[in-house]
C-alpha cells in the first residue's frame, strides 16, 4: 500500500472526526478561568489534542490559547498551522450549524471548511506517514490556535509570550489551492460619533468585522419612519434588495437582508447595512443622527467595495484591488459605531489607506479607532516552499497550468516566517466559508488526503 492509499484508508475516520469537531460550538466567548476565549474554543482545542494523542503523537496544550501535535524528530521542523475556532453561525441555515449533518454527499456545519475539516484531514495525513513506517528527516508539528477569527491572541501567546520556536517551513490549509504566495494587508477600524440627545432611534447590523453584513435593522417611531417605509416598495423593485417593514408597539422596524460572505471576498456577498442606508438616503428622510449617517454612506461608501468614494481604491499587479467591507453598525443611545474591514494590496503602504479613512471620517465629525490588522505577506514564487507545494498539487490533480495565487484573506501564514496558505478549497469547490450552510463535499476528501499526505512527507524528507 503506497502513501496515498494509506491516507485514503482513513476516509471514514476523517468524516467521523470532522462531524465530531463541528459539534463543538467554538465561537469566542467571554474569558473563563484558564479559558481565555471561553468554553467552546477550549473544548475544540482539547478535542484535537486528544485525537492526536490517540494516534500516538506527542501533544501539549499551552494555556488553552494554542496547542501542538508532534511526530518524528530532526534538527528542523515542518509546521502545519490551523485553528479550531469559528465565526458566529448567523441565521437561516437549512441544516443545524453545529450538528455535522450529512445530506446529498455533503457535511454541513460551521467550520467544516474553515478550518476544522482541513486540519482533521492533515492530522490523518500525519497518521498515514507515521503508520507507513517511512522515514522523515524533520519533525512534523501541527500547531493549533483557538483565536484566529477574532484577534490571533493564540499565536501572540504561542510564538510571542512563550517564545516557541518557529518551524523552518510551514503551510496552513486555510485558503484555496494551489499555493497562496501573497496575502493583502488587513486593517480593521471603527468609526465613532456621539450625537446630541434626540429621537430614540436604534440601528444594528452585522456580527463580525470579517463577514459581509447579512442583516441590518432600523427601529424608529412610526411617525418619523413613515417616509422611509413608504419608499420600501419602490426600493425592492431592484432584485438585489430585500427590505421589510414591521409595526411594533408604535414603532417601525425596517429590516434589510443581504448575503453573507467572507470580507476577503466581498464580491460574493451583498451588504445589508449599505443597502439599508441606501434606502434611507433615497427615501428623502430628514432629521438628526439618522440623516447624517445615511449621508455619510451616500457620499463615502454607497454600495462600493473598493473604497473609491473614500479615495482609497488602490491596486497592484500581484494582489489586485483593495476591498472594503462594512462588517457591523450600531446606533444605540445616540452613539454610533461603524466597523470596517479593509484588505489592501501588498505593495501599498497602510499609511496611505489610513489617511483616506481619516479624512472621510473627519469630514463627518467621526473619530477613527484602529481595532486591529495584519501586515501583508509575500513569499516569492520561486521559493523552495512554494515550488514544492505547487509540484505536489500539480502531480495529484493533473492541473499543470496552475499558478500561485494572491488573496485578500488573512491566514496564519502571516504569523511566522517561511509559511504560505496551501488549500484547502479546490477549483471546483464553492467558497462558502463564513456563510450560512457552510459545507464540504465528501468526495473532495480523497483529493485533500492525497495532496496533504504528499506535501507533508515531501517537506519533511
C-alpha positions in Angstrom: 0.0 0.0 0.0 1.5 3.3 -1.1 1.3 6.5 1.0 -1.7 8.0 -0.8 -3.6 4.7 -0.4 -2.7 4.6 3.3 -4.2 8.1 3.7 -7.3 7.1 1.8 -7.9 4.2 4.1 -8.7 6.6 6.9 -11.5 8.3 4.9 -14.4 7.2 7.1 -12.4 8.1 10.2 -11.8 11.5 8.8 -15.6 12.0 8.1 -16.5 11.0 11.7 -13.8 13.2 13.2 -14.9 16.2 11.2 -18.5 15.7 12.3 -17.4 15.4 16.0 -15.3 18.6 15.7 -18.2 20.5 14.1 -20.5 19.6 17.0 -18.3 21.8 19.3 -19.5 25.4 19.0 -16.2 27.1 19.2 -17.2 30.7 18.8 -15.2 33.1 21.0 -17.0 34.0 24.2 -16.0 36.0 27.4 -13.0 34.5 29.1 -13.3 32.0 31.9 -10.6 30.9 34.4 -7.9 29.2 32.3 -10.0 29.5 29.2 -9.1 32.8 27.6 -11.5 32.5 24.7 -14.4 30.9 26.6 -15.6 27.3 26.8 -16.1 26.4 23.1 -12.6 27.2 21.8 -11.0 25.4 24.8 -13.2 22.3 24.2 -12.4 22.3 20.5 -8.6 22.5 21.2 -8.9 19.6 23.7 -10.7 17.6 21.1 -7.9 18.0 18.5 -5.2 17.3 21.0 -6.9 14.2 22.4 -7.4 12.9 18.8 -3.7 13.4 18.1 -2.8 11.7 21.4 -5.0 8.7 20.5 -2.9 8.4 17.3 0.3 8.1 19.3 1.6 11.6 18.8 3.0 13.8 21.5 0.7 16.7 22.3 0.8 19.8 24.5 -1.8 22.4 25.5 -0.5 25.9 26.1 -2.9 27.5 28.5 -5.9 26.9 26.1 -4.5 29.6 23.8 -2.9 27.1 21.5 -1.6 23.6 21.3 0.7 21.4 19.2 0.8 17.8 18.0 4.3 16.4 17.2 5.6 13.5 15.2 9.1 12.5 14.3 12.4 14.3 15.1 15.1 16.2 13.4 17.1 19.5 13.5 14.3 21.2 11.6 10.6 21.3 12.0 7.8 21.3 9.3 4.8 23.2 10.6 1.1 22.8 9.8 -0.8 25.8 11.2 -4.6 25.9 11.7 -7.3 27.0 14.0 -10.2 25.4 15.9 -12.3 28.5 16.5 -15.1 29.6 14.1 -17.1 32.7 13.3 -20.7 33.1 14.6 -23.2 31.0 12.6 -25.6 33.7 11.6 -29.2 32.8 10.7 -31.4 30.8 8.3 -29.4 27.6 8.0 -31.2 24.7 6.2 -29.1 22.3 8.4 -28.1 22.9 12.0 -24.8 24.7 12.1 -23.3 22.5 14.9 -24.7 19.1 14.1 -22.3 17.8 11.4 -25.2 16.5 9.4 -24.6 14.7 6.1 -27.0 15.3 3.2 -26.6 14.9 -0.5 -23.0 13.9 -0.1 -22.1 16.9 1.9 -21.1 17.5 5.5 -22.8 20.7 6.8 -21.6 22.8 9.7 -19.8 25.9 10.8 -16.1 25.3 10.4 -16.2 22.3 8.1 -14.1 24.3 5.6 -12.7 27.0 7.9 -10.7 25.3 9.4 -11.8 22.1 11.2 -12.2 19.9 8.1 -8.8 20.7 6.6 -7.0 20.3 9.9 -8.6 16.9 10.6 -7.5 15.9 7.1 -4.0 17.0 7.8 -3.9 15.2 11.1 -4.9 11.9 9.4 -2.3 12.6 6.7 0.3 12.7 9.5 -1.0 9.4 10.9 -0.7 7.9 7.4 3.0 8.8 7.3 3.5 7.5 10.8 1.8 4.2 10.2 3.5 3.7 6.8 6.9 3.5 8.5 8.5 5.9 6.0 11.4 7.8 7.4 11.3 11.6 7.8 14.3 13.8 8.4 12.4 16.5 10.2 9.9 16.9 13.0 6.3 17.4 11.9 4.4 19.8 14.1 0.7 20.7 13.9 0.1 24.0 15.6 -3.5 24.7 16.6 -4.8 28.2 17.6 -8.1 29.0 19.4 -8.4 32.6 18.4 -7.7 33.0 14.7 -11.1 34.5 13.7 -11.1 37.3 16.4 -7.6 38.5 17.1 -4.8 36.0 16.9 -4.1 36.2 20.6 -3.4 32.5 20.3 -0.4 33.0 18.1 0.8 36.0 20.1 0.8 33.8 23.2 2.4 30.8 21.5 5.2 32.5 19.4 5.3 35.8 21.3 4.9 35.3 25.1 6.1 31.7 25.2 8.8 32.2 22.5 8.1 28.8 20.9 10.5 28.1 18.0 9.3 28.8 14.5 9.3 25.9 12.1 11.7 26.0 9.2 8.9 25.7 6.6 5.2 25.7 7.2 1.8 25.8 5.5 -1.8 26.5 6.6 -4.7 24.8 4.9 -7.0 27.8 5.3 -7.3 29.3 1.9 -7.6 27.9 -1.6 -5.4 25.7 -3.8 -2.9 25.8 -5.3 -0.5 27.9 -3.2 -1.1 31.4 -1.9 2.1 33.3 -2.3 0.7 36.8 -1.4 -1.9 38.0 1.2 -3.2 41.5 1.2 -2.7 43.7 4.3 -5.6 43.7 6.7 -6.9 46.8 8.5 -9.9 46.9 10.9 -11.2 50.3 12.1 -14.2 51.6 14.0 -15.7 55.0 13.2 -17.4 56.6 16.2 -19.6 59.6 16.8 -21.8 60.8 19.6 -24.9 62.7 18.7 -26.8 65.1 20.8 -29.9 63.7 22.5 -32.7 63.4 20.1 -35.3 60.9 19.0 -34.7 57.4 20.2 -33.5 55.5 17.0 -31.8 52.2 17.0 -29.7 50.8 14.2 -28.0 47.4 14.3 -26.4 45.2 11.7 -23.7 42.6 11.1 -21.9 40.3 13.5 -18.2 40.4 12.7 -15.6 42.6 11.1 -14.6 39.9 8.6 -18.1 39.0 7.4 -20.3 40.9 4.9 -23.4 42.0 6.9 -26.3 39.7 6.2 -28.9 41.5 8.3 -29.5 45.1 9.3 -32.3 46.7 11.3 -33.6 50.2 12.0 -36.1 50.8 14.8 -37.8 54.2 14.6 -41.1 55.8 15.6 -44.0 55.2 13.3 -44.4 58.9 12.6 -40.7 59.6 11.7 -40.2 56.4 9.8 -43.2 56.7 7.6 -41.3 58.4 4.8 -38.8 55.5 4.8 -41.5 52.9 4.9 -43.4 54.5 2.0 -40.2 54.1 -0.1 -39.7 50.4 0.6 -41.9 49.1 -2.2 -40.1 51.1 -4.9 -36.7 50.2 -3.4 -37.4 46.5 -3.5 -38.0 46.6 -7.3 -34.3 46.2 -7.6 -34.0 42.4 -7.1 -30.8 42.7 -5.1 -32.6 44.4 -2.2 -34.9 42.8 0.3 -36.3 45.2 2.8 -39.3 44.6 5.1 -41.3 46.8 7.4 -43.0 45.6 10.7 -45.1 47.6 13.1 -44.0 47.1 16.8 -45.7 49.0 19.6 -45.9 52.4 18.0 -42.6 51.9 16.2 -41.5 50.7 12.9 -38.8 48.0 12.5 -37.3 48.2 9.0 -35.1 45.3 8.2 -32.7 44.7 5.3 -31.5 41.3 4.2 -28.3 40.8 2.3 -25.9 37.9 1.6 -23.1 36.9 4.0 -19.6 36.3 2.7 -16.0 36.5 3.9 -14.6 40.0 4.0 -11.8 39.0 1.7 -14.4 38.1 -1.0 -16.9 40.9 -0.7 -17.9 40.3 -4.3 -19.5 37.0 -3.1 -21.8 38.8 -0.7 -24.3 41.6 -0.5 -24.1 44.1 2.3 -27.4 44.6 4.2 -26.1 47.7 6.1 -25.1 49.5 3.0 -28.5 48.6 1.4 -30.4 49.9 4.5 -28.5 53.2 4.4 -29.2 53.5 0.6 -32.9 53.1 1.3 -32.9 55.8 4.0 -30.9 58.2 1.8 -33.1 57.6 -1.3 -36.3 58.0 0.7 -35.6 61.6 1.4 -35.7 61.1 5.2 -34.5 64.2 7.1 -33.7 64.6 10.7 -30.8 64.2 13.2 -28.4 61.4 13.5 -30.0 59.0 11.0 -29.9 61.6 8.2 -26.2 62.3 9.0 -25.3 58.6 8.9 -27.2 58.0 5.7 -25.5 60.9 4.1 -22.1 59.6 5.2 -22.9 56.3 3.4 -24.2 58.1 0.4 -21.1 60.2 0.0 -18.3 57.9 1.3 -19.5 54.3 0.9 -22.6 53.8 -1.3 -22.6 50.2 -2.3 -18.9 50.2 -3.2 -16.5 47.5 -2.1 -13.3 49.2 -3.3 -13.2 52.4 -1.2 -13.4 54.6 -4.3 -15.5 57.3 -2.7 -13.1 57.4 0.2 -10.1 57.9 -2.1 -8.5 54.6 -1.3 -9.2 52.5 -4.4 -5.6 51.2 -4.6 -4.5 48.2 -6.5 -1.3 46.4 -7.7 -0.2 43.7 -10.2 0.5 41.0 -7.7 -2.6 41.1 -5.4 -5.2 43.2 -7.2 -7.5 45.9 -5.8 -8.3 47.0 -2.3 -11.6 45.7 -0.8 -13.7 47.4 1.9 -16.4 45.7 4.0 -18.9 47.2 6.4 -18.9 44.4 8.9 -21.1 45.9 11.7 -23.0 49.1 12.6 -24.6 50.1 15.8 -26.5 53.2 16.9 -27.6 52.9 20.5 -28.3 55.8 22.9 -27.1 58.3 20.2 -23.7 56.6 20.0 -22.7 55.4 16.5 -20.1 52.7 15.7 -19.3 51.5 12.2 -16.9 48.6 12.0 -14.9 48.4 8.7 -12.6 45.7 7.4 -10.1 46.6 4.7 -7.8 44.3 2.6 -5.1 46.4 0.9 -2.6 45.4 -1.8 0.8 44.0 -0.8 2.8 46.9 -2.3 0.6 49.7 -0.8 1.7 51.5 2.3 -1.0 51.3 5.0 -0.5 54.9 5.9 -2.0 55.9 2.5 -5.1 53.9 3.4 -5.3 55.4 6.9 -5.1 58.9 5.5 -8.1 58.3 3.2 -10.1 56.8 6.0 -9.3 59.6 8.5 -10.2 62.3 6.0 -13.5 60.6 5.2 -14.3 60.2 8.9 -13.3 63.8 9.9 -15.5 65.2 7.1 -18.5 63.9 9.1 -17.1 64.6 12.6 -16.3 61.0 13.3 -13.4 59.7 15.3 -11.5 56.7 14.0 -10.1 53.9 16.2 -7.8 51.2 14.8 -9.2 47.9 16.1 -6.6 45.5 14.6 -4.8 44.4 11.4 -2.1 42.4 9.8 0.8 43.3 7.6 0.8 41.9 4.0 2.5 38.6 3.3 4.7 37.9 0.3 6.8 34.8 -0.4 8.5 34.8 -3.8 7.1 32.4 -6.4 10.5 30.7 -6.8 10.9 30.0 -3.1 11.5 26.3 -2.3 8.3 26.1 -0.2 6.1 27.5 -3.0 7.7 25.4 -5.7 7.5 22.1 -3.7 3.8 22.6 -2.8 3.0 23.6 -6.4 4.6 20.4 -7.7 2.6 18.3 -5.2 -0.6 20.0 -6.2 0.1 19.6 -9.9 1.1 15.9 -9.6 -2.0 14.9 -7.6 -4.6 17.0 -9.5 -3.1 16.9 -13.0 -3.6 20.7 -13.2 -0.4 21.5 -15.0 -1.4 25.1 -15.8 -1.9 26.1 -12.2 -0.1 29.2 -10.9 0.5 30.6 -7.3 -2.3 33.0 -6.3 -2.7 36.1 -4.2 -5.7 36.6 -1.8 -7.4 39.1 0.4 -7.8 36.7 3.2 -5.6 36.6 6.3 -4.2 33.3 7.3 -1.8 32.1 9.9 0.9 32.2 7.2 1.5 35.8 8.5 2.2 34.6 12.0 5.7 33.3 11.1 8.4 33.3 8.5 8.5 30.9 5.5 4.8 30.0 5.7 2.1 30.0 3.0 -1.5 29.0 2.7 -2.0 25.8 0.8 -5.6 24.8 0.1 -8.0 23.6 1.1 -10.5 24.8 -1.5 -10.2 23.1 -4.8 -11.0 24.8 -8.1 -14.5 23.2 -8.4 -15.4 23.8 -4.7 -17.8 26.6 -3.7 -16.3 29.0 -1.3 -19.0 29.2 1.5 -16.7 29.9 4.4 -18.3 32.4 6.8 -21.7 31.8 5.1 -24.8 30.0 6.2 -24.9 26.3 5.2 -21.1 26.0 5.1 -20.5 22.6 3.7 -17.8 20.2 2.5 -18.5 17.8 -0.4 -17.3 14.4 0.9 -15.8 13.3 -2.4 -13.3 16.2 -2.1 -11.7 14.4 0.9 -9.9 12.0 -1.4 -8.1 14.7 -3.2 -7.4 16.5 0.1 -5.9 13.4 1.7 -3.7 12.7 -1.3 -2.4 16.3 -1.6 -1.7 16.8 2.1 0.0 13.4 2.8 2.3 14.0 -0.2 3.0 17.6 0.8 3.8 16.8 4.4 6.0 13.9 3.5 8.0 15.7 0.8 8.6 18.7 3.0 9.8 16.5 5.9 12.1 14.3 3.9 
